[in-house]
Amino acid sequence: MATSPQNPAPEPGPGSLYCPNCAEEVNDPLTCGDCSAVICRRCGTPLESPDELGIG
């Protein structure tokens, strides 16, 4: 029986990340090649998910 390859970690869905510096959602983030941090394409700030913001 063939085994299926392991699936990579799921990528965040579009619009699910927020840049605190630009104060807006980021739909096209970059991933740092050194540390694998997900960063804003415009300013380079590490992105946060909306549930980490403490809003609401």
mmCIF file of the N, C-alpha and C atoms, coordinates in Angstrom:
data_MODEL
# 
_entry.id   MODEL 
# 
loop_
_atom_site.group_PDB 
_atom_site.id 
_atom_site.type_symbol 
_atom_site.label_atom_id 
_atom_site.label_alt_id 
_atom_site.label_comp_id 
_atom_site.label_asym_id 
_atom_site.label_entity_id 
_atom_site.label_seq_id 
_atom_site.pdbx_PDB_ins_code 
_atom_site.Cartn_x 
_atom_site.Cartn_y 
_atom_site.Cartn_z 
_atom_site.occupancy 
_atom_site.B_iso_or_equiv 
_atom_site.pdbx_formal_charge 
_atom_site.auth_seq_id 
_atom_site.auth_comp_id 
_atom_site.auth_asym_id 
_atom_site.auth_atom_id 
_atom_site.pdbx_PDB_model_num 
ATOM 1   N N  . MET A 1 1  ? 0.843   -1.175 0.000  1.00 0.00 ? 1  MET A N  1 
ATOM 2   C CA . MET A 1 1  ? 0.000   0.000  0.000  1.00 0.00 ? 1  MET A CA 1 
ATOM 3   C C  . MET A 1 1  ? 0.894   1.246  0.000  1.00 0.00 ? 1  MET A C  1 
ATOM 4   N N  . ALA A 1 2  ? 0.619   2.168  -0.867 1.00 0.00 ? 2  ALA A N  1 
ATOM 5   C CA . ALA A 1 2  ? 1.407   3.391  -0.968 1.00 0.00 ? 2  ALA A CA 1 
ATOM 6   C C  . ALA A 1 2  ? 1.019   4.356  0.144  1.00 0.00 ? 2  ALA A C  1 
ATOM 7   N N  . THR A 1 3  ? 2.007   5.018  0.671  1.00 0.00 ? 3  THR A N  1 
ATOM 8   C CA . THR A 1 3  ? 1.729   6.026  1.698  1.00 0.00 ? 3  THR A CA 1 
ATOM 9   C C  . THR A 1 3  ? 1.699   7.392  1.049  1.00 0.00 ? 3  THR A C  1 
ATOM 10  N N  . SER A 1 4  ? 0.812   8.217  1.527  1.00 0.00 ? 4  SER A N  1 
ATOM 11  C CA . SER A 1 4  ? 0.737   9.567  0.974  1.00 0.00 ? 4  SER A CA 1 
ATOM 12  C C  . SER A 1 4  ? 1.812   10.426 1.629  1.00 0.00 ? 4  SER A C  1 
ATOM 13  N N  . PRO A 1 5  ? 2.394   11.369 0.884  1.00 0.00 ? 5  PRO A N  1 
ATOM 14  C CA . PRO A 1 5  ? 3.427   12.236 1.463  1.00 0.00 ? 5  PRO A CA 1 
ATOM 15  C C  . PRO A 1 5  ? 2.822   13.127 2.538  1.00 0.00 ? 5  PRO A C  1 
ATOM 16  N N  . GLN A 1 6  ? 3.657   13.510 3.485  1.00 0.00 ? 6  GLN A N  1 
ATOM 17  C CA . GLN A 1 6  ? 3.179   14.400 4.535  1.00 0.00 ? 6  GLN A CA 1 
ATOM 18  C C  . GLN A 1 6  ? 2.835   15.749 3.932  1.00 0.00 ? 6  GLN A C  1 
ATOM 19  N N  . ASN A 1 7  ? 1.723   16.294 4.375  1.00 0.00 ? 7  ASN A N  1 
ATOM 20  C CA . ASN A 1 7  ? 1.305   17.603 3.888  1.00 0.00 ? 7  ASN A CA 1 
ATOM 21  C C  . ASN A 1 7  ? 2.044   18.683 4.661  1.00 0.00 ? 7  ASN A C  1 
ATOM 22  N N  . PRO A 1 8  ? 2.484   19.741 3.971  1.00 0.00 ? 8  PRO A N  1 
ATOM 23  C CA . PRO A 1 8  ? 3.125   20.845 4.689  1.00 0.00 ? 8  PRO A CA 1 
ATOM 24  C C  . PRO A 1 8  ? 2.108   21.564 5.567  1.00 0.00 ? 8  PRO A C  1 
ATOM 25  N N  . ALA A 1 9  ? 2.592   22.360 6.492  1.00 0.00 ? 9  ALA A N  1 
ATOM 26  C CA . ALA A 1 9  ? 1.707   23.130 7.363  1.00 0.00 ? 9  ALA A CA 1 
ATOM 27  C C  . ALA A 1 9  ? 0.805   24.010 6.507  1.00 0.00 ? 9  ALA A C  1 
ATOM 28  N N  . PRO A 1 10 ? -0.466  24.116 6.861  1.00 0.00 ? 10 PRO A N  1 
ATOM 29  C CA . PRO A 1 10 ? -1.372  24.939 6.054  1.00 0.00 ? 10 PRO A CA 1 
ATOM 30  C C  . PRO A 1 10 ? -0.985  26.401 6.104  1.00 0.00 ? 10 PRO A C  1 
ATOM 31  N N  . GLU A 1 11 ? -1.070  27.046 4.977  1.00 0.00 ? 11 GLU A N  1 
ATOM 32  C CA . GLU A 1 11 ? -0.755  28.465 4.890  1.00 0.00 ? 11 GLU A CA 1 
ATOM 33  C C  . GLU A 1 11 ? -1.957  29.263 5.388  1.00 0.00 ? 11 GLU A C  1 
ATOM 34  N N  . PRO A 1 12 ? -1.725  30.416 5.995  1.00 0.00 ? 12 PRO A N  1 
ATOM 35  C CA . PRO A 1 12 ? -2.849  31.230 6.438  1.00 0.00 ? 12 PRO A CA 1 
ATOM 36  C C  . PRO A 1 12 ? -3.723  31.628 5.258  1.00 0.00 ? 12 PRO A C  1 
ATOM 37  N N  . GLY A 1 13 ? -5.002  31.683 5.480  1.00 0.00 ? 13 GLY A N  1 
ATOM 38  C CA . GLY A 1 13 ? -5.936  32.063 4.424  1.00 0.00 ? 13 GLY A CA 1 
ATOM 39  C C  . GLY A 1 13 ? -5.779  33.530 4.072  1.00 0.00 ? 13 GLY A C  1 
ATOM 40  N N  . PRO A 1 14 ? -6.269  33.916 2.895  1.00 0.00 ? 14 PRO A N  1 
ATOM 41  C CA . PRO A 1 14 ? -6.163  35.312 2.485  1.00 0.00 ? 14 PRO A CA 1 
ATOM 42  C C  . PRO A 1 14 ? -6.882  36.239 3.465  1.00 0.00 ? 14 PRO A C  1 
ATOM 43  N N  . GLY A 1 15 ? -6.243  37.336 3.786  1.00 0.00 ? 15 GLY A N  1 
ATOM 44  C CA . GLY A 1 15 ? -6.855  38.309 4.671  1.00 0.00 ? 15 GLY A CA 1 
ATOM 45  C C  . GLY A 1 15 ? -6.849  37.894 6.124  1.00 0.00 ? 15 GLY A C  1 
ATOM 46  N N  . SER A 1 16 ? -6.128  36.835 6.471  1.00 0.00 ? 16 SER A N  1 
ATOM 47  C CA . SER A 1 16 ? -6.150  36.370 7.849  1.00 0.00 ? 16 SER A CA 1 
ATOM 48  C C  . SER A 1 16 ? -4.967  36.904 8.648  1.00 0.00 ? 16 SER A C  1 
ATOM 49  N N  . LEU A 1 17 ? -4.160  37.751 8.058  1.00 0.00 ? 17 LEU A N  1 
ATOM 50  C CA . LEU A 1 17 ? -3.016  38.329 8.763  1.00 0.00 ? 17 LEU A CA 1 
ATOM 51  C C  . LEU A 1 17 ? -3.132  39.849 8.769  1.00 0.00 ? 17 LEU A C  1 
ATOM 52  N N  . TYR A 1 18 ? -2.590  40.468 9.822  1.00 0.00 ? 18 TYR A N  1 
ATOM 53  C CA . TYR A 1 18 ? -2.716  41.909 10.028 1.00 0.00 ? 18 TYR A CA 1 
ATOM 54  C C  . TYR A 1 18 ? -1.349  42.509 10.312 1.00 0.00 ? 18 TYR A C  1 
ATOM 55  N N  . CYS A 1 19 ? -1.055  43.628 9.680  1.00 0.00 ? 19 CYS A N  1 
ATOM 56  C CA . CYS A 1 19 ? 0.194   44.338 9.924  1.00 0.00 ? 19 CYS A CA 1 
ATOM 57  C C  . CYS A 1 19 ? -0.067  45.473 10.914 1.00 0.00 ? 19 CYS A C  1 
ATOM 58  N N  . PRO A 1 20 ? 0.530   45.409 12.105 1.00 0.00 ? 20 PRO A N  1 
ATOM 59  C CA . PRO A 1 20 ? 0.303   46.485 13.082 1.00 0.00 ? 20 PRO A CA 1 
ATOM 60  C C  . PRO A 1 20 ? 0.932   47.813 12.667 1.00 0.00 ? 20 PRO A C  1 
ATOM 61  N N  . ASN A 1 21 ? 1.960   47.785 11.831 1.00 0.00 ? 21 ASN A N  1 
ATOM 62  C CA . ASN A 1 21 ? 2.611   49.013 11.388 1.00 0.00 ? 21 ASN A CA 1 
ATOM 63  C C  . ASN A 1 21 ? 1.788   49.714 10.300 1.00 0.00 ? 21 ASN A C  1 
ATOM 64  N N  . CYS A 1 22 ? 1.307   48.956 9.317  1.00 0.00 ? 22 CYS A N  1 
ATOM 65  C CA . CYS A 1 22 ? 0.497   49.526 8.241  1.00 0.00 ? 22 CYS A CA 1 
ATOM 66  C C  . CYS A 1 22 ? -0.973  49.664 8.643  1.00 0.00 ? 22 CYS A C  1 
ATOM 67  N N  . ALA A 1 23 ? -1.375  48.994 9.728  1.00 0.00 ? 23 ALA A N  1 
ATOM 68  C CA . ALA A 1 23 ? -2.745  49.027 10.254 1.00 0.00 ? 23 ALA A CA 1 
ATOM 69  C C  . ALA A 1 23 ? -3.758  48.539 9.231  1.00 0.00 ? 23 ALA A C  1 
ATOM 70  N N  . GLU A 1 24 ? -3.440  47.417 8.568  1.00 0.00 ? 24 GLU A N  1 
ATOM 71  C CA . GLU A 1 24 ? -4.378  46.833 7.617  1.00 0.00 ? 24 GLU A CA 1 
ATOM 72  C C  . GLU A 1 24 ? -4.090  45.347 7.423  1.00 0.00 ? 24 GLU A C  1 
ATOM 73  N N  . GLU A 1 25 ? -5.081  44.660 6.841  1.00 0.00 ? 25 GLU A N  1 
ATOM 74  C CA . GLU A 1 25 ? -4.906  43.245 6.543  1.00 0.00 ? 25 GLU A CA 1 
ATOM 75  C C  . GLU A 1 25 ? -3.903  43.072 5.415  1.00 0.00 ? 25 GLU A C  1 
ATOM 76  N N  . VAL A 1 26 ? -3.175  41.970 5.441  1.00 0.00 ? 26 VAL A N  1 
ATOM 77  C CA . VAL A 1 26 ? -2.183  41.679 4.416  1.00 0.00 ? 26 VAL A CA 1 
ATOM 78  C C  . VAL A 1 26 ? -2.596  40.399 3.706  1.00 0.00 ? 26 VAL A C  1 
ATOM 79  N N  . ASN A 1 27 ? -2.811  40.500 2.397  1.00 0.00 ? 27 ASN A N  1 
ATOM 80  C CA . ASN A 1 27 ? -3.240  39.350 1.599  1.00 0.00 ? 27 ASN A CA 1 
ATOM 81  C C  . ASN A 1 27 ? -2.085  38.661 0.892  1.00 0.00 ? 27 ASN A C  1 
ATOM 82  N N  . ASP A 1 28 ? -0.926  39.313 0.830  1.00 0.00 ? 28 ASP A N  1 
ATOM 83  C CA . ASP A 1 28 ? 0.226   38.746 0.117  1.00 0.00 ? 28 ASP A CA 1 
ATOM 84  C C  . ASP A 1 28 ? 1.493   38.859 0.959  1.00 0.00 ? 28 ASP A C  1 
ATOM 85  N N  . PRO A 1 29 ? 1.553   38.139 2.096  1.00 0.00 ? 29 PRO A N  1 
ATOM 86  C CA . PRO A 1 29 ? 2.714   38.255 2.972  1.00 0.00 ? 29 PRO A CA 1 
ATOM 87  C C  . PRO A 1 29 ? 3.952   37.602 2.391  1.00 0.00 ? 29 PRO A C  1 
ATOM 88  N N  . LEU A 1 30 ? 5.103   37.955 2.941  1.00 0.00 ? 30 LEU A N  1 
ATOM 89  C CA . LEU A 1 30 ? 6.372   37.325 2.594  1.00 0.00 ? 30 LEU A CA 1 
ATOM 90  C C  . LEU A 1 30 ? 6.802   36.433 3.756  1.00 0.00 ? 30 LEU A C  1 
ATOM 91  N N  . THR A 1 31 ? 7.608   35.434 3.461  1.00 0.00 ? 31 THR A N  1 
ATOM 92  C CA . THR A 1 31 ? 8.173   34.581 4.501  1.00 0.00 ? 31 THR A CA 1 
ATOM 93  C C  . THR A 1 31 ? 9.675   34.780 4.505  1.00 0.00 ? 31 THR A C  1 
ATOM 94  N N  . CYS A 1 32 ? 10.227  35.100 5.669  1.00 0.00 ? 32 CYS A N  1 
ATOM 95  C CA . CYS A 1 32 ? 11.662  35.311 5.818  1.00 0.00 ? 32 CYS A CA 1 
ATOM 96  C C  . CYS A 1 32 ? 12.393  33.999 5.559  1.00 0.00 ? 32 CYS A C  1 
ATOM 97  N N  . GLY A 1 33 ? 13.410  34.043 4.735  1.00 0.00 ? 33 GLY A N  1 
ATOM 98  C CA . GLY A 1 33 ? 14.182  32.852 4.421  1.00 0.00 ? 33 GLY A CA 1 
ATOM 99  C C  . GLY A 1 33 ? 15.083  32.394 5.553  1.00 0.00 ? 33 GLY A C  1 
ATOM 100 N N  . ASP A 1 34 ? 15.428  33.297 6.457  1.00 0.00 ? 34 ASP A N  1 
ATOM 101 C CA . ASP A 1 34 ? 16.310  32.944 7.571  1.00 0.00 ? 34 ASP A CA 1 
ATOM 102 C C  . ASP A 1 34 ? 15.549  32.360 8.757  1.00 0.00 ? 34 ASP A C  1 
ATOM 103 N N  . CYS A 1 35 ? 14.460  33.018 9.150  1.00 0.00 ? 35 CYS A N  1 
ATOM 104 C CA . CYS A 1 35 ? 13.777  32.616 10.382 1.00 0.00 ? 35 CYS A CA 1 
ATOM 105 C C  . CYS A 1 35 ? 12.352  32.116 10.158 1.00 0.00 ? 35 CYS A C  1 
ATOM 106 N N  . SER A 1 36 ? 11.885  32.118 8.924  1.00 0.00 ? 36 SER A N  1 
ATOM 107 C CA . SER A 1 36 ? 10.537  31.658 8.556  1.00 0.00 ? 36 SER A CA 1 
ATOM 108 C C  . SER A 1 36 ? 9.420   32.513 9.147  1.00 0.00 ? 36 SER A C  1 
ATOM 109 N N  . ALA A 1 37 ? 9.725   33.734 9.552  1.00 0.00 ? 37 ALA A N  1 
ATOM 110 C CA . ALA A 1 37 ? 8.694   34.645 10.036 1.00 0.00 ? 37 ALA A CA 1 
ATOM 111 C C  . ALA A 1 37 ? 7.861   35.126 8.852  1.00 0.00 ? 37 ALA A C  1 
ATOM 112 N N  . VAL A 1 38 ? 6.582   35.344 9.094  1.00 0.00 ? 38 VAL A N  1 
ATOM 113 C CA . VAL A 1 38 ? 5.698   35.885 8.068  1.00 0.00 ? 38 VAL A CA 1 
ATOM 114 C C  . VAL A 1 38 ? 5.680   37.392 8.262  1.00 0.00 ? 38 VAL A C  1 
ATOM 115 N N  . ILE A 1 39 ? 6.105   38.129 7.224  1.00 0.00 ? 39 ILE A N  1 
ATOM 116 C CA . ILE A 1 39 ? 6.281   39.574 7.343  1.00 0.00 ? 39 ILE A CA 1 
ATOM 117 C C  . ILE A 1 39 ? 5.486   40.321 6.277  1.00 0.00 ? 39 ILE A C  1 
ATOM 118 N N  . CYS A 1 40 ? 5.255   41.598 6.547  1.00 0.00 ? 40 CYS A N  1 
ATOM 119 C CA . CYS A 1 40 ? 4.535   42.478 5.628  1.00 0.00 ? 40 CYS A CA 1 
ATOM 120 C C  . CYS A 1 40 ? 5.398   42.758 4.405  1.00 0.00 ? 40 CYS A C  1 
ATOM 121 N N  . ARG A 1 41 ? 4.787   42.674 3.240  1.00 0.00 ? 41 ARG A N  1 
ATOM 122 C CA . ARG A 1 41 ? 5.499   42.925 1.990  1.00 0.00 ? 41 ARG A CA 1 
ATOM 123 C C  . ARG A 1 41 ? 5.898   44.391 1.853  1.00 0.00 ? 41 ARG A C  1 
ATOM 124 N N  . ARG A 1 42 ? 5.151   45.310 2.456  1.00 0.00 ? 42 ARG A N  1 
ATOM 125 C CA . ARG A 1 42 ? 5.442   46.745 2.334  1.00 0.00 ? 42 ARG A CA 1 
ATOM 126 C C  . ARG A 1 42 ? 6.524   47.220 3.291  1.00 0.00 ? 42 ARG A C  1 
ATOM 127 N N  . CYS A 1 43 ? 6.390   46.848 4.599  1.00 0.00 ? 43 CYS A N  1 
ATOM 128 C CA . CYS A 1 43 ? 7.288   47.448 5.591  1.00 0.00 ? 43 CYS A CA 1 
ATOM 129 C C  . CYS A 1 43 ? 8.202   46.453 6.295  1.00 0.00 ? 43 CYS A C  1 
ATOM 130 N N  . GLY A 1 44 ? 7.958   45.143 6.158  1.00 0.00 ? 44 GLY A N  1 
ATOM 131 C CA . GLY A 1 44 ? 8.814   44.141 6.771  1.00 0.00 ? 44 GLY A CA 1 
ATOM 132 C C  . GLY A 1 44 ? 8.493   43.822 8.220  1.00 0.00 ? 44 GLY A C  1 
ATOM 133 N N  . THR A 1 45 ? 7.399   44.360 8.743  1.00 0.00 ? 45 THR A N  1 
ATOM 134 C CA . THR A 1 45 ? 6.995   44.087 10.121 1.00 0.00 ? 45 THR A CA 1 
ATOM 135 C C  . THR A 1 45 ? 6.418   42.681 10.231 1.00 0.00 ? 45 THR A C  1 
ATOM 136 N N  . PRO A 1 46 ? 6.752   41.937 11.285 1.00 0.00 ? 46 PRO A N  1 
ATOM 137 C CA . PRO A 1 46 ? 6.122   40.622 11.482 1.00 0.00 ? 46 PRO A CA 1 
ATOM 138 C C  . PRO A 1 46 ? 4.602   40.772 11.600 1.00 0.00 ? 46 PRO A C  1 
ATOM 139 N N  . LEU A 1 47 ? 3.875   39.896 10.942 1.00 0.00 ? 47 LEU A N  1 
ATOM 140 C CA . LEU A 1 47 ? 2.424   39.964 10.919 1.00 0.00 ? 47 LEU A CA 1 
ATOM 141 C C  . LEU A 1 47 ? 1.819   39.223 12.097 1.00 0.00 ? 47 LEU A C  1 
ATOM 142 N N  . GLU A 1 48 ? 0.592   39.595 12.431 1.00 0.00 ? 48 GLU A N  1 
ATOM 143 C CA . GLU A 1 48 ? -0.151  38.973 13.513 1.00 0.00 ? 48 GLU A CA 1 
ATOM 144 C C  . GLU A 1 48 ? -1.464  38.447 12.971 1.00 0.00 ? 48 GLU A C  1 
ATOM 145 N N  . SER A 1 49 ? -1.973  37.399 13.605 1.00 0.00 ? 49 SER A N  1 
ATOM 146 C CA . SER A 1 49 ? -3.305  36.922 13.224 1.00 0.00 ? 49 SER A CA 1 
ATOM 147 C C  . SER A 1 49 ? -4.335  37.741 14.005 1.00 0.00 ? 49 SER A C  1 
ATOM 148 N N  . PRO A 1 50 ? -5.535  37.923 13.477 1.00 0.00 ? 50 PRO A N  1 
ATOM 149 C CA . PRO A 1 50 ? -6.529  38.757 14.144 1.00 0.00 ? 50 PRO A CA 1 
ATOM 150 C C  . PRO A 1 50 ? -6.869  38.310 15.565 1.00 0.00 ? 50 PRO A C  1 
ATOM 151 N N  . ASP A 1 51 ? -6.773  37.015 15.871 1.00 0.00 ? 51 ASP A N  1 
ATOM 152 C CA . ASP A 1 51 ? -7.084  36.564 17.224 1.00 0.00 ? 51 ASP A CA 1 
ATOM 153 C C  . ASP A 1 51 ? -5.998  36.945 18.228 1.00 0.00 ? 51 ASP A C  1 
ATOM 154 N N  . GLU A 1 52 ? -4.811  37.356 17.769 1.00 0.00 ? 52 GLU A N  1 
ATOM 155 C CA . GLU A 1 52 ? -3.739  37.792 18.667 1.00 0.00 ? 52 GLU A CA 1 
ATOM 156 C C  . GLU A 1 52 ? -3.816  39.281 18.982 1.00 0.00 ? 52 GLU A C  1 
ATOM 157 N N  . LEU A 1 53 ? -4.715  40.001 18.326 1.00 0.00 ? 53 LEU A N  1 
ATOM 158 C CA . LEU A 1 53 ? -4.759  41.454 18.473 1.00 0.00 ? 53 LEU A CA 1 
ATOM 159 C C  . LEU A 1 53 ? -5.488  41.919 19.730 1.00 0.00 ? 53 LEU A C  1 
ATOM 160 N N  . GLY A 1 54 ? -6.355  41.090 20.284 1.00 0.00 ? 54 GLY A N  1 
ATOM 161 C CA . GLY A 1 54 ? -7.096  41.480 21.475 1.00 0.00 ? 54 GLY A CA 1 
ATOM 162 C C  . GLY A 1 54 ? -8.211  42.470 21.189 1.00 0.00 ? 54 GLY A C  1 
ATOM 163 N N  . ILE A 1 55 ? -8.703  42.485 19.959 1.00 0.00 ? 55 ILE A N  1 
ATOM 164 C CA . ILE A 1 55 ? -9.784  43.383 19.587 1.00 0.00 ? 55 ILE A CA 1 
ATOM 165 C C  . ILE A 1 55 ? -11.091 42.619 19.728 1.00 0.00 ? 55 ILE A C  1 
ATOM 166 N N  . GLY A 1 56 ? -12.086 43.253 20.339 1.00 0.00 ? 56 GLY A N  1 
ATOM 167 C CA . GLY A 1 56 ? -13.413 42.630 20.399 1.00 0.00 ? 56 GLY A CA 1 
ATOM 168 C C  . GLY A 1 56 ? -13.800 42.017 21.655 1.00 0.00 ? 56 GLY A C  1 
# 
